């Protein structure tokens, strides 16, 4: 896969009870963002050279504050939390950069997709 200037959202579903997106970052890392009732989580998807890894997880309260901090202007289409997070993540170069910028320790949650 060719490397791009910014990341690319390759799947996006914002009209379900559990909004989610998959993004390919500049270095080729595949990142999954999931917004659920128990909060928001971002993980690196497994590849042939790297295992799956939880990069960031936040409670709904913290996640809404993060999204509010990333969003500053009214735009069209309506800015949903998933749109805001995807817009921020596609600007990062790699999963490692996301992990460093989040400043939060990695840990597993009860969701089976992170285990």
PARODREN-86971 format. One record per atom (N, C-alpha, C): atom name; residue number from 1; y, x negated, z; residue in three letters. Coordinates in steps of 0.1 Angstrom, whole numbers, plus 2048, in hexadecimal, padded with zeros to 3 digits. Each point is the difference from the previous one (the first is absolute). Example, Ala and Ser with C-alpha at 12.3 -4.5 7.8 and 13.67 -1.06 7.14 Angstrom:
REM PARODREN-86971
<atom N, 1, <7C7, 77C, 84E>, ala>
<atom CA, 1, <80C, 809, 800>, ala>
<atom C, 1, <80C, 7F7, 800>, ala>
<atom N, 2, <80B, 804, 7F9>, ser>
<atom CA, 2, <80B, 7F7, 800>, ser>
<atom C, 2, <80B, 808, 808>, ser>
***
This chain:
REM PARODREN-86971
<atom N, 1, <7F4, 7F8, 800>, unk>
<atom CA, 1, <80C, 808, 800>, unk>
<atom C, 1, <80C, 7F7, 800>, unk>
<atom N, 2, <80A, 803, 7F8>, unk>
<atom CA, 2, <80C, 7F8, 7FF>, unk>
<atom C, 2, <809, 802, 80C>, unk>
<atom N, 3, <807, 7F6, 804>, unk>
<atom CA, 3, <809, 801, 80C>, unk>
<atom C, 3, <80D, 806, 7FB>, unk>
<atom N, 4, <806, 809, 808>, unk>
<atom CA, 4, <80C, 806, 7FD>, unk>
<atom C, 4, <80C, 7FB, 809>, unk>
<atom N, 5, <80C, 804, 7FC>, unk>
<atom CA, 5, <80C, 7FC, 808>, unk>
<atom C, 5, <800, 808, 80D>, unk>
<atom N, 6, <7FC, 80C, 800>, unk>
<atom CA, 6, <7FF, 808, 80C>, unk>
<atom C, 6, <7F2, 806, 800>, unk>
<atom N, 7, <7FC, 806, 80C>, unk>
<atom CA, 7, <7F3, 807, 800>, unk>
<atom C, 7, <800, 80C, 7F8>, unk>
<atom N, 8, <7F5, 806, 7FE>, unk>
<atom CA, 8, <7FE, 80C, 7F8>, unk>
<atom C, 8, <7F7, 80A, 808>, unk>
<atom N, 9, <805, 80C, 801>, unk>
<atom CA, 9, <7F8, 80B, 806>, unk>
<atom C, 9, <7F6, 804, 7F5>, unk>
<atom N, 10, <7F3, 7FF, 804>, unk>
<atom CA, 10, <7F6, 804, 7F6>, unk>
<atom C, 10, <7F9, 80D, 803>, unk>
<atom N, 11, <802, 805, 80C>, unk>
<atom CA, 11, <7FC, 80E, 804>, unk>
<atom C, 11, <80A, 805, 80A>, unk>
<atom N, 12, <802, 80D, 800>, unk>
<atom CA, 12, <80A, 806, 809>, unk>
<atom C, 12, <7FD, 80E, 801>, unk>
<atom N, 13, <7FE, 805, 80D>, unk>
<atom CA, 13, <7FD, 80E, 802>, unk>
<atom C, 13, <808, 804, 80D>, unk>
<atom N, 14, <80B, 807, 7FD>, unk>
<atom CA, 14, <80A, 804, 80B>, unk>
<atom C, 14, <7FF, 80F, 803>, unk>
<atom N, 15, <7F7, 807, 7FA>, unk>
<atom CA, 15, <800, 80E, 802>, unk>
<atom C, 15, <7F3, 805, 807>, unk>
<atom N, 16, <7FB, 7F8, 809>, unk>
<atom CA, 16, <7F4, 803, 808>, unk>
<atom C, 16, <803, 7FF, 80E>, unk>
<atom N, 17, <7F7, 804, 809>, unk>
<atom CA, 17, <801, 7FE, 80E>, unk>
<atom C, 17, <800, 7F2, 805>, unk>
<atom N, 18, <7FB, 7F7, 7F7>, unk>
<atom CA, 18, <800, 7F2, 803>, unk>
<atom C, 18, <805, 7F8, 7F4>, unk>
<atom N, 19, <80D, 7FF, 7FF>, unk>
<atom CA, 19, <806, 7F9, 7F5>, unk>
<atom C, 19, <7FB, 7F1, 7FF>, unk>
<atom N, 20, <7FE, 7FB, 7F4>, unk>
<atom CA, 20, <7FB, 7F2, 7FF>, unk>
<atom C, 20, <804, 7FB, 7F2>, unk>
<atom N, 21, <801, 7F3, 800>, unk>
<atom CA, 21, <803, 7F9, 7F4>, unk>
<atom C, 21, <7F9, 7F2, 7FF>, unk>
<atom N, 22, <7FE, 7FB, 7F4>, unk>
<atom CA, 22, <7FB, 7F3, 7FF>, unk>
<atom C, 22, <80A, 7F8, 7F7>, unk>
<atom N, 23, <803, 7F4, 805>, unk>
<atom CA, 23, <80A, 7F8, 7FA>, unk>
<atom C, 23, <7F9, 7F2, 7FC>, unk>
<atom N, 24, <804, 7FB, 7F5>, unk>
<atom CA, 24, <7FC, 7F2, 7FC>, unk>
<atom C, 24, <80C, 7F8, 802>, unk>
<atom N, 25, <800, 7F6, 809>, unk>
<atom CA, 25, <80B, 7F7, 802>, unk>
<atom C, 25, <801, 7F5, 7F6>, unk>
<atom N, 26, <80B, 7F9, 800>, unk>
<atom CA, 26, <802, 7F5, 7F5>, unk>
<atom C, 26, <7F5, 7F6, 7FF>, unk>
<atom N, 27, <7FA, 7FD, 80B>, unk>
<atom CA, 27, <7F5, 7F6, 800>, unk>
<atom C, 27, <7F3, 806, 7FC>, unk>
<atom N, 28, <7FF, 80D, 7FE>, unk>
<atom CA, 28, <7F3, 807, 7FD>, unk>
<atom C, 28, <7F9, 806, 80C>, unk>
<atom N, 29, <806, 7FF, 80C>, unk>
<atom CA, 29, <7FA, 807, 80C>, unk>
<atom C, 29, <801, 80F, 7FE>, unk>
<atom N, 30, <7F5, 807, 803>, unk>
<atom CA, 30, <800, 80F, 800>, unk>
<atom C, 30, <802, 804, 80E>, unk>
<atom N, 31, <80B, 808, 802>, unk>
<atom CA, 31, <803, 806, 80D>, unk>
<atom C, 31, <7FF, 80F, 800>, unk>
<atom N, 32, <7FA, 805, 80B>, unk>
<atom CA, 32, <800, 80F, 801>, unk>
<atom C, 32, <809, 804, 80B>, unk>
<atom N, 33, <808, 80B, 7FE>, unk>
<atom CA, 33, <809, 806, 80A>, unk>
<atom C, 33, <7FA, 80E, 803>, unk>
<atom N, 34, <7FE, 803, 80C>, unk>
<atom CA, 34, <7FB, 80D, 804>, unk>
<atom C, 34, <809, 806, 80B>, unk>
<atom N, 35, <804, 80C, 7FE>, unk>
<atom CA, 35, <808, 807, 80A>, unk>
<atom C, 35, <7F8, 80C, 806>, unk>
<atom N, 36, <7FC, 7FF, 80D>, unk>
<atom CA, 36, <7F8, 80A, 806>, unk>
<atom C, 36, <806, 806, 80C>, unk>
<atom N, 37, <7F9, 809, 806>, unk>
<atom CA, 37, <806, 807, 80C>, unk>
<atom C, 37, <801, 7F6, 80C>, unk>
<atom N, 38, <7F8, 7F5, 800>, unk>
<atom CA, 38, <800, 7F7, 80A>, unk>
<atom C, 38, <809, 7F4, 7FD>, unk>
<atom N, 39, <808, 800, 7F5>, unk>
<atom CA, 39, <809, 7F6, 7FD>, unk>
<atom C, 39, <7FF, 7FB, 7F2>, unk>
<atom N, 40, <805, 7F4, 7FE>, unk>
<atom CA, 40, <800, 7FA, 7F3>, unk>
<atom C, 40, <7F9, 7F2, 800>, unk>
<atom N, 41, <7F9, 7FD, 7F6>, unk>
<atom CA, 41, <7F8, 7F4, 7FF>, unk>
<atom C, 41, <801, 7FA, 7F2>, unk>
<atom N, 42, <800, 7F3, 800>, unk>
<atom CA, 42, <800, 7F8, 7F4>, unk>
<atom C, 42, <7F5, 7F6, 801>, unk>
<atom N, 43, <7F7, 7FF, 7F5>, unk>
<atom CA, 43, <7F6, 7F6, 801>, unk>
<atom C, 43, <7FE, 7FA, 7F2>, unk>
<atom N, 44, <7FC, 7F3, 800>, unk>
<atom CA, 44, <7FC, 7F9, 7F4>, unk>
<atom C, 44, <7F2, 805, 7FD>, unk>
<atom N, 45, <7FE, 804, 7F3>, unk>
<atom CA, 45, <7F3, 804, 7FC>, unk>
<atom C, 45, <7F7, 7F3, 7FD>, unk>
<atom N, 46, <7F3, 801, 802>, unk>
<atom CA, 46, <7F7, 7F5, 7FE>, unk>
<atom C, 46, <800, 7FC, 7F1>, unk>
<atom N, 47, <7FF, 7F3, 7FE>, unk>
<atom CA, 47, <7FE, 7FB, 7F2>, unk>
<atom C, 47, <7F4, 7F6, 800>, unk>
<atom N, 48, <7FE, 7FA, 7F5>, unk>
<atom CA, 48, <7F5, 7F7, 7FF>, unk>
<atom C, 48, <802, 7F3, 808>, unk>
<atom N, 49, <80C, 7FE, 804>, unk>
<atom CA, 49, <803, 7F3, 807>, unk>
<atom C, 49, <806, 803, 80E>, unk>
<atom N, 50, <802, 80D, 804>, unk>
<atom CA, 50, <806, 803, 80D>, unk>
<atom C, 50, <7FB, 80D, 805>, unk>
<atom N, 51, <7FD, 801, 80D>, unk>
<atom CA, 51, <7FB, 80C, 806>, unk>
<atom C, 51, <80C, 80A, 802>, unk>
<atom N, 52, <7FD, 80D, 802>, unk>
<atom CA, 52, <80A, 80A, 804>, unk>
<atom C, 52, <806, 7FC, 80D>, unk>
<atom N, 53, <80D, 802, 802>, unk>
<atom CA, 53, <807, 7FC, 80C>, unk>
<atom C, 53, <80B, 80A, 803>, unk>
<atom N, 54, <800, 805, 80D>, unk>
<atom CA, 54, <80C, 808, 805>, unk>
<atom C, 54, <80C, 7F7, 801>, unk>
<atom N, 55, <80B, 804, 7F9>, unk>
<atom CA, 55, <80C, 7F8, 801>, unk>
<atom C, 55, <80B, 806, 809>, unk>
<atom N, 56, <800, 80E, 801>, unk>
<atom CA, 56, <80A, 806, 808>, unk>
<atom C, 56, <7FB, 80E, 804>, unk>
<atom N, 57, <803, 804, 80C>, unk>
<atom CA, 57, <7FD, 80D, 805>, unk>
<atom C, 57, <80A, 804, 80A>, unk>
<atom N, 58, <805, 80D, 7FF>, unk>
<atom CA, 58, <80B, 805, 808>, unk>
<atom C, 58, <7FD, 80E, 804>, unk>
<atom N, 59, <805, 804, 80C>, unk>
<atom CA, 59, <800, 80E, 804>, unk>
<atom C, 59, <809, 808, 7F7>, unk>
<atom N, 60, <7FE, 80D, 7FF>, unk>
<atom CA, 60, <809, 808, 7F8>, unk>
<atom C, 60, <80F, 7FE, 803>, unk>
<atom N, 61, <803, 7FF, 80D>, unk>
<atom CA, 61, <80E, 7FE, 805>, unk>
<atom C, 61, <805, 7F3, 7FA>, unk>
<atom N, 62, <7F9, 7F5, 802>, unk>
<atom CA, 62, <805, 7F3, 7FB>, unk>
<atom C, 62, <801, 800, 7F1>, unk>
<atom N, 63, <7F6, 806, 7FA>, unk>
<atom CA, 63, <800, 800, 7F1>, unk>
<atom C, 63, <80C, 808, 7FA>, unk>
<atom N, 64, <803, 80B, 807>, unk>
<atom CA, 64, <80C, 807, 7FB>, unk>
<atom C, 64, <80D, 7F8, 802>, unk>
<atom N, 65, <801, 7F8, 80B>, unk>
<atom CA, 65, <80B, 7F8, 802>, unk>
<atom C, 65, <801, 7F5, 7F6>, unk>
<atom N, 66, <7F4, 7FA, 7FC>, unk>
<atom CA, 66, <800, 7F6, 7F6>, unk>
<atom C, 66, <805, 806, 7F2>, unk>
<atom N, 67, <7FB, 80B, 7FD>, unk>
<atom CA, 67, <804, 807, 7F3>, unk>
<atom C, 67, <80F, 803, 800>, unk>
<atom N, 68, <805, 805, 80C>, unk>
<atom CA, 68, <80E, 803, 800>, unk>
<atom C, 68, <808, 7F3, 7FF>, unk>
<atom N, 69, <7FB, 7F5, 805>, unk>
<atom CA, 69, <808, 7F3, 7FE>, unk>
<atom C, 69, <7FF, 7FB, 7F2>, unk>
<atom N, 70, <7F6, 803, 7F9>, unk>
<atom CA, 70, <7FF, 7FC, 7F2>, unk>
<atom C, 70, <807, 809, 7F6>, unk>
<atom N, 71, <804, 80C, 804>, unk>
<atom CA, 71, <806, 80A, 7F7>, unk>
<atom C, 71, <80F, 801, 804>, unk>
<atom N, 72, <809, 800, 7F7>, unk>
<atom CA, 72, <80E, 801, 803>, unk>
<atom C, 72, <808, 80A, 7F8>, unk>
<atom N, 73, <7FB, 803, 7F4>, unk>
<atom CA, 73, <808, 80A, 7F7>, unk>
<atom C, 73, <7F7, 80B, 7FC>, unk>
<atom N, 74, <806, 80C, 7FE>, unk>
<atom CA, 74, <7F9, 80B, 7FB>, unk>
<atom C, 74, <7FD, 7FE, 7F1>, unk>
<atom N, 75, <7F4, 802, 7FC>, unk>
<atom CA, 75, <7FC, 7FD, 7F2>, unk>
<atom C, 75, <7F8, 80B, 7FB>, unk>
<atom N, 76, <7FD, 800, 7F3>, unk>
<atom CA, 76, <7F7, 809, 7F9>, unk>
<atom C, 76, <7F5, 7F8, 7FA>, unk>
<atom N, 77, <7F4, 803, 802>, unk>
<atom CA, 77, <7FA, 80B, 807>, unk>
<atom C, 77, <801, 7FE, 810>, unk>
<atom N, 78, <7FD, 80B, 806>, unk>
<atom CA, 78, <801, 801, 80F>, unk>
<atom C, 78, <7F9, 7F3, 806>, unk>
<atom N, 79, <807, 7F9, 809>, unk>
<atom CA, 79, <7FA, 7F4, 807>, unk>
<atom C, 79, <7F6, 804, 80A>, unk>
<atom N, 80, <7F3, 7FF, 7FD>, unk>
<atom CA, 80, <7F6, 802, 80A>, unk>
<atom C, 80, <7FC, 7F3, 807>, unk>
<atom N, 81, <7FA, 800, 80C>, unk>
<atom CA, 81, <7FC, 7F4, 806>, unk>
<atom C, 81, <7F8, 7F7, 7F7>, unk>
<atom N, 82, <7F6, 805, 7F9>, unk>
<atom CA, 82, <7F8, 7F8, 7F7>, unk>
<atom C, 82, <808, 7FA, 7F5>, unk>
<atom N, 83, <809, 807, 7FA>, unk>
<atom CA, 83, <809, 7FA, 7F5>, unk>
<atom C, 83, <808, 7F5, 806>, unk>
<atom N, 84, <806, 801, 80C>, unk>
<atom CA, 84, <808, 7F6, 806>, unk>
<atom C, 84, <7F7, 7F4, 803>, unk>
<atom N, 85, <7F4, 801, 806>, unk>
<atom CA, 85, <7F8, 7F5, 802>, unk>
<atom C, 85, <7FB, 7F9, 7F4>, unk>
<atom N, 86, <7FC, 807, 7F5>, unk>
<atom CA, 86, <7FC, 7FA, 7F4>, unk>
<atom C, 86, <80C, 7F8, 7FA>, unk>
<atom N, 87, <80C, 806, 800>, unk>
<atom CA, 87, <80B, 7F9, 7FA>, unk>
<atom C, 87, <803, 7F3, 808>, unk>
<atom N, 88, <7FD, 7FF, 80C>, unk>
<atom CA, 88, <802, 7F4, 808>, unk>
<atom C, 88, <7F5, 7F6, 7FD>, unk>
<atom N, 89, <7F4, 805, 800>, unk>
<atom CA, 89, <7F4, 7F7, 7FE>, unk>
<atom C, 89, <7FF, 7FA, 7F3>, unk>
<atom N, 90, <804, 807, 7F5>, unk>
<atom CA, 90, <7FF, 7FA, 7F3>, unk>
<atom C, 90, <809, 7F4, 7FE>, unk>
<atom N, 91, <80A, 7FE, 808>, unk>
<atom CA, 91, <809, 7F5, 7FF>, unk>
<atom C, 91, <7FA, 7F3, 807>, unk>
<atom N, 92, <7F5, 801, 807>, unk>
<atom CA, 92, <7FB, 7F5, 807>, unk>
<atom C, 92, <7F6, 7F9, 7F6>, unk>
<atom N, 93, <7FE, 7F3, 803>, unk>
<atom CA, 93, <7F8, 7F8, 7F7>, unk>
<atom C, 93, <7F1, 800, 803>, unk>
<atom N, 94, <7FD, 802, 80C>, unk>
<atom CA, 94, <7F2, 7FF, 804>, unk>
<atom C, 94, <7FD, 807, 80D>, unk>
<atom N, 95, <7F3, 802, 803>, unk>
<atom CA, 95, <7FC, 806, 80C>, unk>
<atom C, 95, <804, 7F8, 80C>, unk>
<atom N, 96, <800, 7F3, 7FE>, unk>
<atom CA, 96, <804, 7F6, 80B>, unk>
<atom C, 96, <80F, 802, 803>, unk>
<atom N, 97, <808, 802, 7F6>, unk>
<atom CA, 97, <80E, 802, 802>, unk>
<atom C, 97, <802, 80D, 808>, unk>
<atom N, 98, <7F9, 80B, 7FC>, unk>
<atom CA, 98, <801, 80C, 807>, unk>
<atom C, 98, <7FC, 7FF, 80F>, unk>
<atom N, 99, <7F5, 7F8, 802>, unk>
<atom CA, 99, <7FC, 7FE, 80E>, unk>
<atom C, 99, <80A, 7F9, 808>, unk>
<atom N, 100, <806, 7F5, 7FA>, unk>
<atom CA, 100, <80A, 7F8, 807>, unk>
<atom C, 100, <80D, 809, 803>, unk>
<atom N, 101, <804, 808, 7F6>, unk>
<atom CA, 101, <80C, 808, 802>, unk>
<atom C, 101, <7FE, 80B, 80A>, unk>
<atom N, 102, <7F4, 805, 802>, unk>
<atom CA, 102, <7FE, 80B, 809>, unk>
<atom C, 102, <801, 7FC, 80E>, unk>
<atom N, 103, <7FD, 7F3, 803>, unk>
<atom CA, 103, <802, 7FB, 80D>, unk>
<atom C, 103, <7F7, 807, 80B>, unk>
<atom N, 104, <7F6, 807, 7FC>, unk>
<atom CA, 104, <7F8, 807, 809>, unk>
<atom C, 104, <7F2, 7FA, 7FF>, unk>
<atom N, 105, <7F9, 7FF, 80B>, unk>
<atom CA, 105, <7F2, 7FB, 800>, unk>
<atom C, 105, <7F7, 80A, 7F8>, unk>
<atom N, 106, <7F6, 7FB, 7F9>, unk>
<atom CA, 106, <7F6, 808, 7F9>, unk>
<atom C, 106, <7F6, 805, 80B>, unk>
<atom N, 107, <7FC, 80C, 7FE>, unk>
<atom CA, 107, <7F5, 806, 808>, unk>
<atom C, 107, <7FA, 80B, 7F9>, unk>
<atom N, 108, <7F4, 804, 804>, unk>
<atom CA, 108, <7F9, 80B, 7F9>, unk>
<atom C, 108, <804, 80D, 807>, unk>
<atom N, 109, <7FF, 80A, 7F8>, unk>
<atom CA, 109, <803, 80E, 806>, unk>
<atom C, 109, <7F3, 808, 7FE>, unk>
<atom N, 110, <800, 80C, 804>, unk>
<atom CA, 110, <7F4, 808, 800>, unk>
<atom C, 110, <7FD, 805, 7F2>, unk>
<atom N, 111, <809, 7FF, 7F6>, unk>
<atom CA, 111, <7FE, 805, 7F3>, unk>
<atom C, 111, <7F5, 7F7, 7F9>, unk>
<atom N, 112, <7F6, 806, 7FA>, unk>
<atom CA, 112, <7F5, 7F9, 7FB>, unk>
<atom C, 112, <804, 7F7, 7F4>, unk>
<atom N, 113, <80B, 803, 7F9>, unk>
<atom CA, 113, <804, 7F8, 7F5>, unk>
<atom C, 113, <805, 7F3, 804>, unk>
<atom N, 114, <804, 7FE, 80D>, unk>
<atom CA, 114, <804, 7F3, 804>, unk>
<atom C, 114, <7F5, 7F8, 807>, unk>
<atom N, 115, <7F5, 806, 802>, unk>
<atom CA, 115, <7F5, 7F8, 807>, unk>
<atom C, 115, <7F8, 7F8, 7F7>, unk>
***
